[in-house]
Amino acid sequence: MSASSDQSLKVLAPAGGPGGLDAFLERASRPSCEPFAQSRIEILGALSKRILSDRILRRDPGSVALAYWLRPGNLLPLVDAARERLAAPNSHVVPAGLVFHIAPSNVDTMFVYSWALSFLCGNGNVVRLSTRGGEIVDAVGRVLSELMKDSEELAGSNWFVQYPRESEVTATVSRACGQRVIWGGDETIRRIRSVELNPHAGERCFSSKYSYAILDIKAVIAAEDKSAAVLGDSLFLDISAFQQAACSSPHLVFLRGDPKCLDEALQRLGSLLDAAALKRGVLGDAGLAVRRIEGVFDLALSKEASLAYRGRGFTLVRGMSDEKPSRVSCGAGLLTAYHVEDFRVLSEFAISGDQSVSHFGLTEEEVRELSFSLGMRGVDRVVPVGEALAFEPVWDGFDLFSDFTRKVVFR
């Protein structure tokens, strides 16, 4: 069966998927819009408003964060910075062509960020979503379909689809695209990379990553009401969104400073996280709680940690100081805390494949030094606590605006 006649192909947006796949690919492969057009910024702004007014999406923190990210007020500075980065003498910046996005299944809204940047660059797009989907993915697809009714620019060159892994659709789109972007685990990337790609196309892969945080002990203990609340709310957001399944969600927290104050800092941190959970109305999920308990038992049996604080929707455990930090990734709100005398020891812990390190209580100079030393080891981002999940056009060390465009040189 050809991809064009594959009955398993489901088009989420536009609704009904008018026309066949081959006809769409031919049409969408011919860019008709220059990068960073005002009309596309306005379309994404309209999508933002629809997300915030949708009865399902406006209750989902990840979708609300996406809606605010899509606002023109947020996109315009990103576009201005991209123009500056991409500018070069005697050259034009043009769209890459058709971009094929293979979205991850662990973060519901990630596909919109990837697609939105490519859409801003003037490209046509095919976005393959996991067949496991879910309420949020279905709701975003519905909102996109509704917006497409009022925008031929959006509907004419963008398809959001679902189909089984074994379908021929991946091979068909890969032969037609100008850029392929794969978001997923290492095994997913290996499997899709085996599918032949248009020899003129580029490819960018975003594989499994690991993230952690570093906090200054004195700063945690001394934080006054407002800054303490910000710390608790920010870190809770980083570990609660997407059940810690996002690559940028921290799993470990390193506390830097006097070891005699470590227990006090852990209790303060736990109480701040608990207050943030209470403020957000988190009651706790039984399934996630069981996962955390299993994770704590695994650590306890290996003598790597002891319970420090059990709160609403999270568990904080203390790693043994004489043990090498365990790269536990239980998820579900489990945080393992380790003491370090100096932040510089993190450069010994960091490896290629680490992504985000979030920080609190470090000086600007310390952050600058830390980002360089960790970057040399493979870390991609060093950001304040609360911004671990904040999506940026430069992701995992690569500039997506650059990936989604081409440079035409002239003399």
Residue pairs with C-beta under 8 A, 6 or more apart in sequence:
1 7
1 168
2 168
2 172
3 9
3 21
3 22
3 167
3 168
3 169
3 171
3 172
3 173
4 20
4 21
4 22
4 172
5 20
6 21
6 163
6 167
6 168
6 169
8 163
8 164
8 167
9 17
9 21
9 161
9 162
9 163
9 167
9 169
10 161
10 162
10 163
11 17
11 159
11 160
11 161
12 129
12 137
12 138
12 141
12 142
12 144
12 145
12 160
12 161
12 162
13 141
13 142
13 144
13 145
13 148
13 158
13 159
13 160
14 144
14 145
14 148
14 149
14 155
14 159
15 142
15 145
15 148
17 159
17 161
21 169
21 172
21 173
22 172
24 126
24 159
25 98
25 126
25 172
25 173
25 176
27 124
27 156
27 157
28 98
28 124
28 125
28 126
28 156
28 157
28 158
28 159
29 97
29 98
29 124
29 176
29 177
29 178
30 124
31 94
31 95
31 97
31 122
31 123
31 124
32 122
32 157
33 39
33 40
33 95
33 122
33 153
34 94
34 95
34 122
35 93
35 94
35 95
35 120
35 121
35 122
35 405
36 79
36 82
36 83
36 120
36 121
36 122
37 122
39 153
40 119
40 120
40 122
40 153
41 72
41 75
41 76
41 79
41 120
42 72
43 119
43 147
43 151
43 153
43 154
44 70
44 72
44 75
44 116
44 119
44 120
45 70
45 71
45 72
45 75
46 147
46 150
46 151
47 67
47 70
47 143
47 144
47 147
48 67
48 68
48 70
48 71
49 67
50 143
50 146
50 147
51 57
51 58
51 63
51 64
51 66
51 67
51 70
51 140
51 143
52 58
52 64
52 67
54 63
54 139
54 142
54 143
56 135
56 136
56 139
57 63
57 64
57 67
57 136
57 139
57 140
57 143
58 64
60 108
60 136
61 237
61 241
62 107
62 108
62 109
62 136
62 241
62 242
63 108
63 109
63 136
63 139
63 140
65 109
65 241
65 389
66 109
66 112
66 113
68 74
69 75
69 113
69 391
70 112
70 116
75 120
78 393
79 120
81 393
82 393
82 399
82 401
85 399
85 401
85 402
86 93
86 401
86 402
86 405
86 407
87 93
88 407
90 409
90 410
90 411
91 407
91 408
91 409
91 410
92 407
92 408
92 410
93 405
93 406
93 407
93 408
94 122
94 405
94 406
94 407
94 408
95 121
95 122
95 123
95 404
95 405
95 406
96 118
96 121
96 123
96 178
96 179
96 202
96 403
96 404
96 405
96 406
97 123
97 124
97 177
97 178
97 179
97 201
97 406
98 123
98 124
98 125
98 126
98 173
98 176
98 177
98 178
98 179
99 118
99 123
99 124
99 125
99 126
99 177
99 178
99 179
99 180
99 181
99 404
100 125
100 126
100 128
100 173
100 174
100 177
100 179
100 180
100 181
101 111
101 114
101 115
101 118
101 125
101 126
101 127
101 128
101 181
101 183
102 128
102 170
102 180
102 181
102 182
102 183
102 184
102 188
102 192
103 110
103 111
103 114
103 127
103 128
103 129
103 130
103 183
104 110
104 111
104 130
104 183
104 184
104 206
105 130
105 132
105 184
106 242
106 245
106 246
107 242
107 245
107 246
108 134
108 136
108 137
108 140
108 242
109 136
109 140
110 183
110 246
110 391
111 127
111 129
111 160
111 183
112 140
113 391
114 127
114 181
114 183
114 400
115 125
115 127
115 158
115 160
117 393
117 400
117 401
117 404
118 125
118 179
118 181
118 400
118 404
119 125
119 154
119 158
120 401
121 401
121 404
121 405
122 405
123 157
123 178
123 179
123 404
124 157
124 158
125 157
125 158
125 159
126 158
126 159
126 161
126 173
126 177
127 158
127 159
127 160
127 161
128 161
128 162
128 163
128 169
128 170
128 173
129 137
129 141
129 160
129 161
129 162
130 137
130 162
131 162
131 163
131 164
133 162
141 160
144 154
144 160
147 154
148 154
148 155
148 158
149 155
161 169
163 169
165 191
170 192
170 195
171 195
171 196
174 180
174 195
174 196
174 197
174 198
174 201
175 196
175 197
175 198
176 198
177 197
177 198
177 201
178 198
178 200
178 201
178 202
178 406
179 201
179 202
179 203
179 204
179 403
179 404
180 192
180 197
180 201
180 202
180 203
180 204
181 203
181 204
181 205
181 206
181 400
181 403
182 188
182 189
182 192
182 193
182 203
182 204
182 205
182 206
183 206
184 192
184 206
184 207
185 207
185 208
186 207
186 208
189 205
189 207
193 203
193 205
197 203
202 403
204 398
204 400
204 403
206 247
206 395
206 396
207 353
208 247
208 353
209 247
209 248
209 353
209 354
209 355
209 356
209 380
209 396
210 247
210 251
210 327
210 329
210 353
210 354
210 355
211 247
211 248
211 249
211 250
211 251
211 354
211 355
211 356
211 357
211 358
211 388
212 250
212 251
212 252
212 253
212 254
212 354
212 357
212 358
213 235
213 238
213 250
213 252
213 253
213 254
213 357
213 358
213 359
213 360
213 385
213 388
214 253
214 254
214 255
214 256
214 340
214 343
214 346
214 357
214 358
214 359
214 360
214 362
214 370
215 231
215 253
215 254
215 255
215 256
215 265
215 269
215 359
215 360
215 361
215 385
216 255
216 256
216 257
216 360
216 361
216 362
217 255
217 256
217 257
217 258
217 261
217 262
217 265
217 361
218 257
218 258
218 261
218 361
219 360
219 361
220 231
220 255
220 265
220 268
220 269
220 360
220 361
221 261
221 264
221 265
221 268
223 231
223 268
223 272
228 268
228 272
229 272
229 275
229 276
230 386
231 269
231 272
231 360
231 385
232 269
232 271
232 272
232 273
232 274
232 275
232 276
233 276
233 279
233 386
234 360
234 384
234 385
234 386
234 387
235 250
235 253
235 269
235 272
235 273
235 276
235 358
235 360
235 385
235 386
236 273
236 276
236 277
236 280
236 313
236 314
237 276
237 386
237 389
238 249
238 250
238 358
238 385
238 386
238 388
238 389
239 249
239 250
239 314
239 333
239 335
240 277
240 280
240 282
240 313
240 314
240 333
241 249
241 389
242 249
242 389
243 288
243 331
243 332
243 333
244 251
244 329
244 330
244 331
244 332
244 333
244 334
245 331
246 389
247 355
247 356
248 355
248 356
248 381
248 388
248 389
249 331
249 388
249 389
250 335
250 356
250 358
250 388
251 327
251 328
251 329
251 330
251 331
251 334
251 335
251 336
252 319
252 325
252 327
252 328
252 335
252 336
252 337
252 338
253 269
253 335
253 336
253 337
253 338
254 325
254 337
254 338
254 339
254 340
254 343
254 346
255 262
255 265
255 266
255 337
255 338
255 339
255 340
256 340
256 341
256 342
256 343
256 361
256 362
257 265
257 341
259 321
259 339
259 341
262 318
262 339
263 308
266 308
266 309
266 316
266 318
266 337
267 308
267 309
269 309
269 316
269 337
270 308
270 309
270 311
270 316
271 309
273 309
273 311
273 314
273 316
274 309
274 311
274 312
274 314
277 311
277 312
277 313
277 314
278 312
282 312
282 313
283 312
284 312
284 313
285 313
288 313
288 332
288 333
289 332
291 330
291 331
291 332
291 334
292 314
292 315
292 330
292 332
292 333
292 334
293 315
294 330
295 315
295 328
295 330
295 332
295 334
296 305
296 307
296 315
296 317
296 334
298 328
298 330
299 305
299 317
299 319
299 326
299 328
299 336
300 306
300 307
302 326
303 320
303 323
304 319
304 320
304 323
304 326
304 336
305 317
305 318
305 319
305 320
305 326
305 336
306 317
306 318
306 320
307 315
307 317
307 318
308 316
308 317
308 318
308 337
309 315
309 316
310 316
313 333
314 333
314 334
314 335
315 333
315 334
315 335
316 335
316 337
317 334
317 335
317 336
317 337
318 336
318 337
318 338
319 325
319 326
319 336
319 337
319 338
321 338
321 339
325 336
325 338
325 349
326 336
328 334
328 336
340 346
343 362
343 366
343 370
344 369
344 370
344 373
346 357
346 370
346 373
346 374
347 373
347 374
347 376
347 377
350 357
350 374
350 377
350 378
350 379
351 377
351 378
352 377
352 378
353 378
354 374
354 377
354 378
354 379
354 380
355 379
355 380
355 381
355 396
356 379
356 380
356 381
356 382
356 383
356 388
357 370
357 374
357 379
357 381
357 382
357 383
358 382
358 383
358 384
358 385
358 386
358 387
358 388
359 367
359 370
359 382
359 383
359 384
359 385
360 384
360 385
362 370
367 382
370 382
371 379
371 382
374 382
375 382
380 395
380 396
380 397
381 392
383 390
393 399
393 400
393 401
394 400
